[in-house]
């Protein structure tokens, strides 16, 4: 296993990928903010299985943080990221500085992107401006990379919807690929933020996944009122004293709007704060139309489950 080439400049990245395409090689792009874990590895491995040259970007984007202390506390370990990226099949790691990404400005950038309609709800309501930061940096990365396939995890489902809308609206030559959530054996969705949870907090965080399961189970039983499905999730979260609920919603998976009745492609989403750490989770479901009696629900995509790494970390 050889370590990926580390590229620091925009010009070098663009030239390298132009050369790769000139040789007939396809490009897979995996945008990240570093702190890579097995969930990221699954994206890289998927890209490596479908593309000739895989590029992992490692850039902690300041536009995505509304709290300077959260930005400062964000874990950074490029060497560990390089090792994980290499093991998963990456050939290139793009690790630019803030000045390289946003040159010549006292603020990060004077030009930003806004994807209307899918940016303002859910995470967007709780973190104003967050998805403008996501859309801006992703648009820049897509412009640098050129024609490619870009891989994003479904754990950040609203982000995936925003990025797909961005690429489609701007006619960018990028195919956006959504990849299944990766979970530990106990059901906790993998996240770089999980490392900040104590043992009791981590146990409490499992309430997010239980809440999703409760909503899905009620849907399976025939319930179609979004309010009732939401109430089932809220009840599970509120029963866990260490978890402070932000939102629990059932939405149309394409436009992220709460439907009049639960049908078609749906997404159940929850967000909560556990021990000062903000966590999100979600699950897809489909109700065929017209609805038929009984258990009609199916999960929209499979989820990946890993061995229980939490115990290994504590050991």
Buried (B, 14 or more C-beta within 10 A) or exposed (E): EEEBEEBEEBEBBBEBBBEBBEEEEBBBBBBBBBBBBBBBBBBBBBBBEBBBBBBBBBBBBBBBBEEEEEBEEBBEEBEBBBBBBBEBBBBBBBBBEBEBBBEEEEEBBEEBBBBEEBBBBBBBEBBEBBBBBBBBBBBBBBEBBBBBBBBBBBBBBBBBBBBBBBBEEBEBEBBBBBBBBBBBEBBBBBBBBBEBBEEEBBBBBBBBBBBBBBBBBBBBEEBBEBEBBBBBBBEBBBEBEBBBBBBBBBBBBEEBEEBEEBBBEBBBBBBBEBBEBBBBBBBBBBBEEEBEEEEBBEEBEEBBBBEEBBEEEEE
